[in-house]
């Protein structure tokens, strides 16, 4: 007899895809998340069929794989065997006793005021406040109604251009909440190299650091619209 009939395991993207624990719960909509250990979980309303859940997972298979890989990479970097962590696109020694996220938070806090001021001029929008968080599935987020923006401290693992891009991206949402054509036109005026940076952010940071040709300083220049 099945121990918990409300839980099943489905595979996103086919039998060899990402294993996902599917659980029926009292929720209004399907809720997919990736846990800190890289395992995936999908909550579904009681009336949603497993076939519908499977179609949902297949439609999100690429997203799921990227985020599982990112989670696993972050977990591996939390206790690096060689004592090195990626910082601004370079592998550097981890200070004794410090956790990577502590180092990343301090580094982003140090750089953010200059980046924010520069990108606010380029985008033509100003945030009402900034928050730093260690996030698992987003590089940044904003609340257009309040003007507050949240930035992932783990951007410090990537080349400085990535912090520039995410700040510009979230500031643009203050002008255009969605991701339609107007949003991308506005963002391109302030940050024309969106594709290149998004490609970097899809890769594990140690991977980027191993092949990175970016200088250690923040040299990315953006065009004001």
C-alpha positions in Angstrom: 0.0 0.0 0.0 1.3 3.5 -0.9 2.5 5.3 2.2 1.3 8.7 1.1 -1.2 8.7 -1.8 -1.0 12.5 -2.1 2.6 12.3 -3.2 4.0 11.0 -6.5 7.2 11.3 -8.5 7.1 12.6 -12.0 9.9 13.4 -14.4 10.1 16.7 -16.2 11.0 16.4 -19.9 10.7 12.6 -20.1 11.9 9.5 -18.2 15.4 10.7 -18.0 14.4 14.3 -17.0 14.4 16.0 -13.6 12.7 14.0 -10.9 9.9 16.1 -9.2 8.0 15.2 -6.1 4.4 16.1 -6.8 2.1 16.6 -3.9 -1.6 17.4 -3.7 -2.2 20.3 -1.3 -4.9 22.9 -0.7 -3.4 25.4 -3.1 -5.1 27.5 -5.8 -2.5 27.0 -8.5 0.5 24.8 -9.4 3.6 25.8 -7.5 7.0 24.6 -8.6 10.1 25.2 -6.6 13.7 23.9 -6.2 14.9 23.2 -2.7 18.3 24.1 -1.4 19.6 20.6 -1.9 18.6 20.6 -5.6 15.5 18.5 -5.3 12.3 19.7 -7.0 8.8 19.9 -5.6 5.4 20.7 -7.3 2.3 21.4 -5.3 -0.9 20.9 -7.2 -4.6 21.6 -6.3 -6.7 18.5 -5.4 -8.6 18.6 -8.8 -5.6 18.9 -11.0 -4.8 15.5 -12.7 -1.4 14.0 -12.8 -1.5 14.2 -16.6 -2.0 18.0 -16.3 0.9 18.1 -13.8 3.1 16.2 -16.3 2.3 18.6 -19.1 3.1 21.5 -16.8 6.4 20.0 -15.8 7.3 19.2 -19.4 6.7 22.8 -20.3 9.0 24.0 -17.6 11.7 21.3 -18.0 14.4 23.7 -19.3 13.7 26.2 -16.5 13.8 23.4 -14.0 17.1 21.9 -15.2 18.8 25.3 -15.1 17.6 26.0 -11.5 18.5 22.5 -10.3 22.0 22.8 -11.8 22.3 26.2 -10.2 21.3 24.9 -6.8 23.6 22.0 -7.0 26.5 24.3 -8.0 25.7 26.6 -5.1 25.7 23.7 -2.7 29.1 22.6 -4.0 30.5 26.0 -3.7 29.3 26.4 -0.2 32.2 24.1 0.9 34.8 24.4 -1.8 37.4 21.7 -1.5 40.2 23.9 -2.9 39.3 26.8 -0.6 38.6 29.0 -3.6 35.3 30.8 -4.5 34.2 32.7 -7.6 34.2 36.4 -6.8 33.5 39.0 -9.5 34.3 36.4 -12.2 37.6 35.2 -10.6 38.5 32.3 -8.3 39.9 33.8 -5.1 40.8 32.3 -1.6 37.9 32.3 0.8 38.8 34.2 4.0 39.2 31.9 6.9 35.9 31.2 8.7 33.8 33.2 6.3 30.9 31.7 4.4 30.6 32.5 0.7 27.3 34.3 1.0 28.8 36.5 3.8 31.6 37.5 1.4 29.1 38.0 -1.5 26.8 40.2 0.7 29.7 42.4 1.7 31.0 42.8 -1.8 27.6 43.6 -3.3 26.9 46.1 -0.5 30.2 47.8 -1.4 29.6 48.0 -5.1 25.8 48.6 -5.2 25.7 52.4 -4.5 27.9 53.2 -7.5 26.1 50.7 -9.8 22.7 51.9 -8.7 23.5 55.5 -9.2 24.9 54.9 -12.7 22.1 52.7 -13.8 19.4 55.0 -12.4 20.8 57.7 -14.7 21.0 55.3 -17.6 17.5 53.9 -17.2 15.8 57.2 -16.1 14.2 55.6 -13.0 15.0 55.7 -9.3 14.5 53.0 -6.7 13.0 54.0 -3.4 15.1 51.5 -1.6 17.4 48.5 -2.1 17.6 45.1 -0.3 20.2 42.4 -0.5 19.2 38.8 -0.3 20.6 35.3 -0.9 18.0 34.1 -3.4 17.8 30.7 -5.1 15.7 31.3 -8.2 16.0 35.0 -9.0 18.8 37.4 -9.6 16.6 40.3 -8.6 13.1 41.4 -8.1 11.2 44.6 -7.6 7.8 46.0 -6.5 6.8 48.7 -9.0 4.1 50.0 -6.6 6.7 50.9 -3.9 9.8 51.3 -6.0 11.8 48.8 -3.8 14.3 46.5 -5.5 15.9 43.3 -4.2 19.3 42.1 -5.4 20.7 38.6 -5.1 24.0 38.8 -3.2 25.3 35.8 -5.2 25.7 38.0 -8.2 29.1 38.8 -6.7 30.2 35.4 -7.9 29.9 36.6 -11.5 31.7 39.3 -13.5 30.7 42.8 -12.5 28.7 43.3 -15.7 26.2 40.9 -14.3 25.4 43.1 -11.4 25.1 46.1 -13.8 22.6 44.1 -15.9 20.4 42.9 -13.0 20.2 46.4 -11.5 19.3 47.9 -14.9 16.7 45.1 -15.5 15.0 45.7 -12.2 15.0 49.5 -12.6 13.4 49.1 -16.0 10.6 47.3 -14.3 9.8 50.5 -12.5 8.9 51.9 -15.9 7.4 48.8 -17.4 6.2 46.0 -15.1 6.0 43.3 -17.8 8.5 41.7 -20.1 6.9 42.9 -23.4 8.5 44.8 -26.3 8.5 48.1 -24.5 10.4 46.7 -21.6 13.2 45.3 -23.8 13.4 48.6 -25.8 13.8 50.6 -22.6 16.3 48.1 -21.1 18.4 48.0 -24.3 18.8 51.8 -24.2 20.5 51.5 -20.8 22.1 48.0 -21.2 22.6 46.9 -24.8 24.5 43.6 -24.0 21.6 41.8 -22.3 22.1 38.5 -24.2 25.7 38.1 -23.4 25.2 38.6 -19.7 22.1 36.4 -19.5 24.2 33.7 -21.1 26.8 34.1 -18.3 24.1 33.9 -15.6 22.9 30.5 -17.0 26.3 29.0 -16.3 27.7 27.9 -12.9 29.9 30.7 -11.5 33.0 28.5 -11.1 32.7 27.6 -14.7 32.5 31.3 -15.7 35.5 32.1 -13.5 37.6 29.3 -15.1 37.1 30.8 -18.6 36.5 34.4 -17.8 38.4 37.1 -19.6 36.7 40.0 -17.8 39.0 42.3 -15.9 38.6 42.4 -12.2 37.1 45.9 -12.1 33.7 47.0 -13.2 34.5 48.2 -16.8 31.1 47.7 -18.5 29.9 51.0 -19.8 26.2 51.5 -20.4 24.5 54.0 -22.8 22.0 56.4 -21.3 18.9 56.7 -23.3 
